[in-house]
């Protein structure tokens, strides 16, 4: 469809103007101005035929007149442009090689009857078909009754050689020299005036130069201002200017106006290369949804081919990458399927890598593992290994994850974080895995090198699991040196010192953590057979160390890996009244050689010595007793042992192995729900934590420490008002954690104070 320059400028000028305050941002692609341009025609002129005439110096085809409705179209465009820019003076035609004529330019003085054809003939003699075509369109817009000459070469030669030289300088883009030549001639020849056409063309050409320079210098306010003042630049004949104006809008945070500029090109411009390039440029600047609106303007050829098909592979890659960065973004399935085909059929490891991260971000670890493995087969990179390690950690294959990431552990902060996450999860397995000595050595070396608290802590629990008390104590002490407020490490150290009969060491830790950890404060010395009470969750406000990924990469940590080794805080449950009749532990007998009754006694003795893992094994044998009372006692004891170890799921299973008396059942249920709430909170499942707390509160009044935990869960969910009311109630009792919660809320709401 052929458009007049007036209609083009008028319809787009409203995009450029609008009274917004422009600001500067990023630069446009300077190479884009070298793209071919599509002139806007108002007359049906066979420019290629004229070019052939020029090359062969003979006439091969006549030029036909334009459509009769052009003047009306121009008039409408002029009216629209003037309405949009009421204070903008009329400007001349674009000086770019294929620019359109001015929609709002009036005939120059002395030209009311016949137009000046000197420029027309000059462009014809130079073989400049684009400008020739634009000049004919310009003259038709200014002189509706004018008929273009059949042969522009037949126009009489301009006898003014100096003026001819000025036109030549203009055609070469040497605008400053044109201005100087005009000035020099006016000085030398009194009364001489340059043609208005030449001056108008210079004005517009210089405006375009300023716009391009401003775009290259990231002066986007200037770009928009020049575009608004020079509407004749904004049309299909100079798409590069439209691209630059669109970019200026987007970079000054007026995205919709940028979309409008791109949409204008796709609605009105017909050059296929320019249309494809428009999508390519928009792709680098616009988000997914806006790009979809532009793709809707795609045209389908007679052969059924869609014009943007060559871009779809790259678009699929771009959109999947967008969905990786923003998991809440839903992209069309066709893009995901296209990328899957590319990954299956091609050799680019990056395609598989994109899919791997997409599925990681969308919690499909099975698919993620598949694509990361495929990527590593093509190219074993740190990113592919990192993604695979995360997928492996999610399915508790931490040993393989550690092996995959070891060579990449120092590649980046992300890689280091992922490797350390794998080491902590590896050691946190239940039952404790048998880690080969070389692997254990390199894990310990890396933890010491990086000062990584979670792995140091897990090395402590790992040593305890194998009865290496001194080694365990040293690792807990090391973790506390790196992070003195790490409560799980302090708890691990205190129960290890208890195991070593180091009463002074136990007292030292209890004094240091007085008022900060209830389970440390209530820990007995070999005689108190209780499950430690719930910890005051001061670690909620300042989250404990755990293996987390850097820069928004998700690290999937085995659920509760800290608490599965560090005994999770649970509600206090009293030991059975019959404990007084149970004798001491024989350290020489193996549990497997004991009768169920003896194993039951051994289990409770081991619980007194704070050796819950061995106690659980003893209670398992006791569960085989024919006596209902012994089985009930053993199931109760095993459940307590697992609770002390932080294995909430195992504790719940153990509680069902034999029917319990109502009071015991209630005690266990309360403890299990408390542990589940804490585990859910540690895993950032805050709504689930509140549900467990609600269920527990139906069985037993909520203690202060769990009220604080509830408050922090509300805080994490953005329930500021509810959290504040809860912390105020706790703080009113003098509780320090309630005061800390209020301080945290105030900090979030008033970060500057």
JOLIN-V768805 format. One record per residue. RES is the residue in three letters. PHI is phi in whole degrees, -180 to 180 (999 if undefined). PSI is psi in radians with two decimals (NA if undefined). Layout:
res=[RES	RES]
phi=[PHI	PHI]
psi=[PSI	PSI]
This chain:
res=[UNK	UNK	UNK	UNK	UNK	UNK	UNK	UNK	UNK	UNK	UNK	UNK	UNK	UNK	UNK	UNK	UNK	UNK	UNK	UNK	UNK	UNK	UNK	UNK	UNK	UNK	UNK	UNK	UNK	UNK	UNK	UNK	UNK	UNK	UNK	UNK	UNK	UNK	UNK	UNK	UNK	UNK	UNK	UNK	UNK	UNK	UNK	UNK	UNK	UNK	UNK	UNK	UNK	UNK	UNK	UNK	UNK	UNK	UNK	UNK	UNK	UNK	UNK	UNK	UNK	UNK	UNK	UNK	UNK	UNK	UNK	UNK	UNK	UNK	UNK	UNK	UNK	UNK	UNK	UNK	UNK	UNK	UNK	UNK	UNK	UNK	UNK	UNK	UNK	UNK	UNK	UNK	UNK	UNK	UNK	UNK	UNK	UNK	UNK	UNK	UNK	UNK	UNK	UNK	UNK	UNK	UNK	UNK	UNK	UNK	UNK	UNK	UNK	UNK	UNK	UNK	UNK	UNK	UNK	UNK	UNK	UNK	UNK	UNK	UNK	UNK	UNK	UNK	UNK	UNK	UNK	UNK	UNK	UNK	UNK	UNK	UNK	UNK	UNK	UNK	UNK	UNK	UNK	UNK	UNK	UNK	UNK	UNK	UNK	UNK	UNK	UNK	UNK	UNK	UNK	UNK	UNK	UNK	UNK	UNK	UNK	UNK	UNK	UNK	UNK	UNK	UNK	UNK	UNK	UNK	UNK	UNK	UNK	UNK	UNK	UNK	UNK	UNK	UNK	UNK	UNK	UNK	UNK	UNK	UNK	UNK	UNK	UNK	UNK	UNK	UNK	UNK	UNK	UNK	UNK	UNK	UNK	UNK	UNK	UNK	UNK	UNK	UNK	UNK	UNK	UNK	UNK	UNK	UNK	UNK	UNK	UNK	UNK	UNK	UNK	UNK	UNK	UNK	UNK	UNK	UNK	UNK	UNK	UNK	UNK	UNK	UNK	UNK	UNK	UNK	UNK	UNK	UNK	UNK	UNK	UNK	UNK	UNK	UNK	UNK	UNK	UNK	UNK	UNK	UNK	UNK	UNK	UNK	UNK	UNK	UNK	UNK	UNK	UNK	UNK	UNK	UNK	UNK	UNK	UNK	UNK	UNK	UNK	UNK	UNK	UNK	UNK	UNK	UNK	UNK	UNK	UNK	UNK	UNK	UNK	UNK	UNK	UNK	UNK	UNK	UNK	UNK	UNK	UNK	UNK	UNK	UNK	UNK	UNK	UNK	UNK	UNK	UNK	UNK	UNK	UNK	UNK	UNK	UNK	UNK	UNK	UNK	UNK	UNK	UNK	UNK	UNK	UNK	UNK	UNK	UNK	UNK	UNK	UNK	UNK	UNK	UNK	UNK	UNK	UNK	UNK	UNK	UNK	UNK	UNK	UNK	UNK	UNK	UNK	UNK	UNK	UNK	UNK	UNK	UNK	UNK	UNK	UNK	UNK	UNK	UNK	UNK	UNK	UNK	UNK	UNK	UNK	UNK	UNK	UNK	UNK	UNK	UNK	UNK	UNK	UNK	UNK	UNK	UNK	UNK	UNK	UNK	UNK	UNK	UNK	UNK	UNK	UNK	UNK	UNK	UNK	UNK	UNK	UNK	UNK	UNK	UNK	UNK	UNK	UNK	UNK	UNK	UNK	UNK	UNK	UNK	UNK	UNK	UNK	UNK	UNK	UNK	UNK	UNK	UNK	UNK	UNK	UNK	UNK	UNK	UNK	UNK	UNK	UNK	UNK	UNK	UNK	UNK	UNK	UNK	UNK	UNK	UNK	UNK	UNK	UNK	UNK	UNK	UNK	UNK	UNK	UNK	UNK	UNK	UNK	UNK	UNK	UNK	UNK	UNK	UNK	UNK	UNK	UNK	UNK	UNK	UNK	UNK	UNK	UNK	UNK	UNK	UNK	UNK	UNK	UNK	UNK	UNK	UNK	UNK	UNK	UNK	UNK	UNK	UNK	UNK	UNK	UNK	UNK	UNK	UNK	UNK	UNK	UNK	UNK	UNK	UNK	UNK	UNK	UNK	UNK	UNK	UNK	UNK	UNK	UNK	UNK	UNK	UNK	UNK	UNK	UNK	UNK	UNK	UNK	UNK	UNK	UNK	UNK	UNK	UNK	UNK	UNK	UNK	UNK	UNK	UNK	UNK	UNK	UNK	UNK	UNK	UNK	UNK	UNK	UNK	UNK	UNK	UNK	UNK	UNK	UNK	UNK	UNK	UNK	UNK	UNK	UNK	UNK	UNK	UNK	UNK	UNK	UNK	UNK	UNK	UNK	UNK	UNK	UNK	UNK	UNK	UNK	UNK	UNK	UNK	UNK	UNK	UNK	UNK	UNK	UNK	UNK	UNK	UNK	UNK	UNK	UNK	UNK	UNK	UNK	UNK	UNK	UNK	UNK	UNK	UNK	UNK	UNK	UNK	UNK	UNK	UNK	UNK	UNK	UNK	UNK	UNK	UNK	UNK	UNK	UNK	UNK	UNK	UNK	UNK	UNK	UNK	UNK	UNK	UNK	UNK	UNK	UNK	UNK	UNK	UNK	UNK	UNK	UNK	UNK	UNK	UNK	UNK	UNK	UNK	UNK	UNK	UNK	UNK	UNK	UNK	UNK	UNK	UNK	UNK	UNK	UNK	UNK	UNK	UNK	UNK	UNK	UNK	UNK	UNK	UNK	UNK	UNK	UNK	UNK	UNK	UNK	UNK	UNK	UNK	UNK	UNK	UNK	UNK	UNK	UNK	UNK	UNK	UNK	UNK	UNK	UNK	UNK	UNK	UNK	UNK	UNK	UNK	UNK	UNK	UNK	UNK	UNK	UNK	UNK	UNK	UNK	UNK	UNK	UNK	UNK	UNK	UNK	UNK	UNK	UNK	UNK	UNK	UNK	UNK	UNK	UNK	UNK	UNK	UNK	UNK	UNK	UNK	UNK	UNK	UNK	UNK	UNK	UNK	UNK	UNK	UNK	UNK	UNK	UNK	UNK	UNK	UNK	UNK	UNK	UNK	UNK	UNK	UNK	UNK	UNK	UNK	UNK	UNK	UNK	UNK	UNK	UNK	UNK	UNK	UNK	UNK	UNK	UNK	UNK	UNK	UNK	UNK	UNK	UNK	UNK	UNK	UNK	UNK	UNK	UNK	UNK	UNK	UNK	UNK	UNK	UNK	UNK	UNK	UNK	UNK	UNK	UNK	UNK	UNK	UNK	UNK	UNK	UNK	UNK	UNK	UNK	UNK	UNK	UNK	UNK	UNK	UNK	UNK	UNK	UNK	UNK]
phi=[999	-89	-120	-81	-64	-64	-65	-61	-65	-65	-74	-96	-61	-68	-72	-78	-90	150	81	-71	-85	-80	-138	-94	-150	-99	-86	-85	-77	-66	-69	-65	-70	-92	-65	-65	-119	-103	-66	-92	-103	-119	-138	-82	-113	-87	-66	-64	-65	-65	-60	-65	-58	-63	-69	-102	58	-145	-83	-116	-158	-84	-95	-93	-75	-89	-67	-77	-94	-64	-62	-65	-65	-63	-60	-64	-65	-61	-60	-68	-64	-68	-69	-76	-125	-63	-103	-92	-69	-59	-123	-87	-74	-65	-96	-70	-54	-129	-73	-83	-73	-73	-76	-113	-83	-91	-60	-69	-59	85	-118	-64	-91	-124	-75	-82	-99	-65	-66	-58	-67	-62	-65	-66	-68	-82	73	-87	-65	-65	-70	-60	-63	-66	-67	-61	-62	-62	-66	-65	-70	-86	-128	-56	-93	-80	-111	-62	-67	-61	-131	-58	-69	-84	-63	-53	-68	-70	-77	-85	-67	-65	-66	-60	-66	-64	-62	-66	-61	-61	-64	-91	78	-97	-69	-62	-69	-64	-59	-66	-64	-63	-63	-62	-70	-64	-69	-79	-120	-60	90	-74	-125	-70	-60	-58	-60	-65	-64	-63	-64	-62	-57	-71	-62	-68	-63	-63	-61	-63	-63	-65	-62	-63	-63	-64	-92	66	-93	-72	-63	-67	-57	-67	-64	-66	-61	-67	-83	-130	-63	-68	-79	-96	-160	-67	-74	-141	-63	-58	-65	-62	-61	-68	-65	-60	-63	-60	-63	-64	-73	-103	65	-119	-61	-62	-69	-64	-61	-61	-66	-64	-63	-57	-60	-71	-79	-117	-95	-110	-68	-64	-62	-68	-66	-65	-63	-62	-64	-62	-69	-63	-60	-81	-122	-105	-75	-54	-63	-68	-65	-63	-66	-75	-64	-66	-86	-62	-106	-109	-74	-62	-86	88	-76	-91	-67	-97	-56	-62	-95	-68	-63	-67	-64	-60	-62	-64	-71	-66	-62	-60	-68	-69	-73	-130	-57	-75	-76	-104	-103	-63	-56	-62	-72	-65	-66	-63	-68	-61	-64	-62	-68	-74	-97	-98	-114	-83	-64	-66	-66	-64	-64	-58	-65	-59	-69	-60	-74	-61	-68	-107	65	-103	-72	-66	-66	-59	-60	-59	-78	-68	-64	-63	-66	-67	-66	-84	-162	-78	-110	-62	-65	-65	-67	-62	-62	-61	-61	-64	-65	-68	-60	-64	-104	64	-103	-70	-64	-67	-61	-63	-66	-65	-92	-59	-69	-104	-61	-106	-68	-163	-62	-61	-64	-62	-62	-67	-62	-64	-60	-66	-68	-64	-69	-60	-74	-89	-61	-133	-71	-56	-75	-89	-92	-56	-55	-61	-68	-61	-66	-73	-64	-64	-63	-67	-61	-68	-66	-92	55	-94	-64	-58	-70	-60	-62	-67	-63	-64	-66	-64	-64	-62	-61	-107	72	-96	-66	-64	-63	-61	-62	-65	-69	-64	-63	-62	-60	-71	-64	-78	-143	-60	-97	-83	-62	-59	-68	-64	-66	-60	-68	-68	-75	-73	-65	-62	-61	-87	60	-94	-64	-65	-65	-64	-62	-62	-69	-63	-67	-65	-106	-59	81	-113	-143	-68	-70	-71	-64	-92	-66	-84	-109	71	-118	-87	-91	-138	-81	-54	-73	-62	-77	-67	-80	-65	-77	-71	-65	-115	-59	-68	-60	-157	-68	-120	-83	-95	55	70	-81	-77	-107	-92	-99	-53	-54	69	-64	-70	-76	-70	-107	-80	-52	-73	-67	-135	-67	-68	-125	-71	-75	-60	-62	-78	-64	-63	-88	-86	-84	-75	-96	-94	-82	-94	-75	-87	-62	-64	-89	-89	-75	-54	-66	-66	-65	-65	-64	-60	-60	-69	-64	-65	-64	-62	-88	58	-120	-66	-65	-69	-62	-61	-65	-65	-65	-63	-70	-64	-65	-86	-65	-72	-82	-63	-64	-66	-62	-62	-63	-68	-63	-63	-62	-65	-62	-64	-61	-67	-64	-64	-82	85	-93	-63	-63	-65	-63	-65	-66	-61	-64	-94	-73	-153	-57	-114	-65	-53	-67	-69	-59	-65	-60	-66	-63	-62	-66	-64	-65	-64	-63	-65	-63	-66	-65	-63	-64	-60	-90	65	-100	-71	-64	-64	-61	-66	-61	-65	-65	-62	-64	-66	-63	-72	-101	-157	-55	-80	-72	-60	-64	-76	-64	-65	-60	-61	-61	-70	-63	-62	-61	-65	-89	81	-88	-61	-63	-64	-63	-62	-61	-68	-66	-64	-65	-69	-64	-63	-86	91	-70	-71	-70	-64	-64	-65	-62	-63	-64	-65	-64	-61	-66	-67	-82	-134	-63	-87	-114]
psi=[2.25	2.31	2.56	2.68	-0.57	-0.80	-0.68	-0.93	-0.71	-0.69	-0.47	-0.36	-0.50	-0.38	-0.67	-0.67	3.00	0.00	0.11	2.66	2.03	2.71	2.95	2.59	-2.10	2.81	2.68	2.94	1.93	-0.47	-0.29	-0.43	-0.14	-0.01	2.63	2.57	2.62	1.95	2.61	2.12	2.49	0.04	2.50	1.58	2.30	1.50	-0.60	-0.64	-0.69	-0.69	-0.70	-0.65	-0.78	-0.72	-0.60	-0.06	0.51	2.68	2.17	-0.30	2.45	2.73	2.30	2.83	2.87	3.09	2.64	-0.26	0.18	-0.77	-0.67	-0.70	-0.73	-0.76	-0.73	-0.72	-0.71	-0.80	-0.75	-0.73	-0.76	-0.55	-0.63	-0.57	1.24	-0.45	0.13	2.14	2.72	2.48	2.88	-2.99	2.77	2.49	0.04	2.78	-0.51	0.56	2.72	2.82	2.81	2.33	-0.49	0.26	2.32	2.73	2.48	2.78	2.39	0.02	0.33	-0.48	-1.04	2.49	2.78	2.06	0.21	-0.72	-0.68	-0.85	-0.65	-0.80	-0.60	-0.76	-0.49	-0.13	0.34	1.46	-0.59	-0.83	-0.59	-0.81	-0.78	-0.64	-0.71	-0.78	-0.71	-0.81	-0.62	-0.61	-0.56	-0.52	1.46	-0.51	0.05	2.44	2.21	2.55	2.50	-0.59	1.76	-0.45	-0.32	-0.11	2.34	2.47	2.39	2.05	-0.12	1.69	-0.59	-0.72	-0.66	-0.69	-0.63	-0.73	-0.64	-0.77	-0.71	-0.80	-0.39	0.03	0.30	1.19	-0.67	-0.65	-0.56	-0.81	-0.73	-0.70	-0.69	-0.81	-0.76	-0.72	-0.66	-0.60	-0.71	-0.56	1.71	2.29	-0.17	2.36	2.36	2.72	2.41	-0.57	-0.75	-0.75	-0.73	-0.75	-0.70	-0.75	-0.84	-0.70	-0.74	-0.61	-0.73	-0.72	-0.76	-0.70	-0.78	-0.76	-0.75	-0.69	-0.77	-0.52	0.12	0.45	1.32	-0.49	-0.68	-0.71	-0.85	-0.69	-0.76	-0.70	-0.71	-0.62	-0.25	1.24	-0.38	-0.22	-0.36	1.40	3.08	-0.28	-0.28	1.27	-0.51	-0.67	-0.73	-0.71	-0.74	-0.68	-0.74	-0.78	-0.72	-0.73	-0.81	-0.74	-0.25	0.40	0.56	1.20	-0.72	-0.63	-0.61	-0.73	-0.69	-0.69	-0.79	-0.70	-0.66	-0.79	-0.82	-0.44	-0.59	-0.42	2.47	-0.20	2.10	-0.74	-0.70	-0.64	-0.76	-0.76	-0.57	-0.77	-0.71	-0.73	-0.75	-0.58	-0.55	-0.20	-0.45	2.63	3.02	-0.88	-0.73	-0.63	-0.60	-0.65	-0.58	-0.68	-0.36	-0.29	0.11	2.49	2.57	2.26	3.02	-0.48	0.07	-0.07	2.39	2.42	-0.44	0.12	-0.67	-0.30	-0.18	-0.54	-0.83	-0.61	-0.71	-0.77	-0.77	-0.77	-0.66	-0.68	-0.70	-0.75	-0.44	-0.74	-0.54	1.53	-0.40	-0.20	2.23	2.05	2.77	2.40	-0.47	-0.57	-0.71	-0.74	-0.67	-0.74	-0.61	-0.76	-0.72	-0.72	-0.63	-0.63	-0.41	-3.11	0.16	2.00	-0.46	-0.50	-0.81	-0.64	-0.76	-0.76	-0.69	-0.82	-0.57	-0.81	-0.52	-0.83	-0.39	0.34	0.39	1.50	-0.48	-0.85	-0.68	-0.81	-0.72	-0.82	-0.54	-0.66	-0.72	-0.69	-0.73	-0.52	-0.59	-0.64	1.88	1.68	2.91	-0.72	-0.76	-0.72	-0.67	-0.82	-0.75	-0.73	-0.71	-0.73	-0.66	-0.71	-0.66	-0.53	0.44	0.49	0.98	-0.46	-0.79	-0.65	-0.75	-0.73	-0.70	-0.68	-0.17	-0.78	-0.34	0.13	-0.45	0.22	-0.64	2.98	-0.67	-0.83	-0.71	-0.78	-0.71	-0.74	-0.79	-0.63	-0.72	-0.63	-0.75	-0.73	-0.60	-0.81	-0.33	0.15	2.69	2.01	2.86	2.25	2.77	1.82	2.21	2.55	-0.77	-0.68	-0.77	-0.66	-0.77	-0.54	-0.81	-0.71	-0.76	-0.70	-0.72	-0.69	-0.72	-0.09	0.85	1.91	-0.83	-0.72	-0.69	-0.76	-0.77	-0.55	-0.60	-0.83	-0.61	-0.76	-0.68	-0.67	-0.45	0.32	0.34	1.35	-0.77	-0.74	-0.74	-0.77	-0.71	-0.67	-0.70	-0.70	-0.70	-0.78	-0.68	-0.51	-0.67	-0.58	1.54	-0.39	0.35	1.69	-0.74	-0.66	-0.68	-0.70	-0.74	-0.70	-0.71	-0.69	-0.43	-0.72	-0.61	-0.75	-0.59	0.12	0.57	1.42	-0.67	-0.71	-0.68	-0.79	-0.66	-0.79	-0.70	-0.65	-0.74	-0.55	0.23	2.24	-0.09	-0.44	1.92	-0.62	-0.54	-0.72	-0.61	0.03	2.18	2.96	1.51	-0.14	-0.36	1.78	1.38	2.74	2.31	2.46	2.92	2.39	2.49	2.09	0.95	-0.31	-0.11	-0.80	-0.69	1.73	2.42	2.77	2.45	2.75	1.79	2.65	2.69	2.78	0.83	0.13	2.29	2.26	2.14	1.90	2.39	2.23	2.16	0.49	-0.52	-0.80	-0.33	-0.36	-0.82	2.12	2.16	2.50	2.29	2.93	2.62	2.24	2.17	2.62	2.78	2.55	-0.44	0.03	-0.44	-0.48	-0.02	2.37	-3.01	3.07	2.39	2.03	-0.08	-0.54	2.50	2.59	-0.66	-0.36	-0.07	2.68	2.86	-0.72	-0.75	-0.67	-0.61	-0.76	-0.74	-0.70	-0.80	-0.59	-0.75	-0.60	-0.67	-0.58	0.12	0.81	1.19	-0.53	-0.77	-0.62	-0.70	-0.69	-0.70	-0.75	-0.51	-0.68	-0.67	-0.47	-0.23	0.01	2.49	-0.25	2.22	-0.69	-0.72	-0.74	-0.74	-0.77	-0.72	-0.73	-0.71	-0.83	-0.75	-0.66	-0.74	-0.69	-0.79	-0.62	-0.70	-0.55	-0.17	0.20	1.41	-0.76	-0.75	-0.64	-0.72	-0.70	-0.77	-0.65	-0.36	-0.03	-0.32	2.44	2.45	2.68	2.65	-0.74	-0.67	-0.74	-0.73	-0.73	-0.79	-0.72	-0.71	-0.78	-0.74	-0.74	-0.65	-0.77	-0.71	-0.66	-0.77	-0.71	-0.73	-0.70	-0.81	-0.53	0.17	0.44	1.31	-0.65	-0.72	-0.66	-0.74	-0.64	-0.79	-0.68	-0.67	-0.75	-0.71	-0.71	-0.39	-0.35	-0.51	2.48	2.54	2.15	2.93	-0.73	-0.66	-0.47	-0.68	-0.73	-0.75	-0.72	-0.74	-0.58	-0.74	-0.72	-0.75	-0.49	0.08	0.20	1.17	-0.77	-0.83	-0.73	-0.74	-0.79	-0.68	-0.77	-0.61	-0.70	-0.72	-0.75	-0.52	-0.38	-0.03	0.10	2.28	-0.54	-0.57	-0.73	-0.68	-0.69	-0.75	-0.70	-0.68	-0.70	-0.79	-0.65	-0.70	-0.69	-0.41	1.23	-0.36	-0.14	NA]
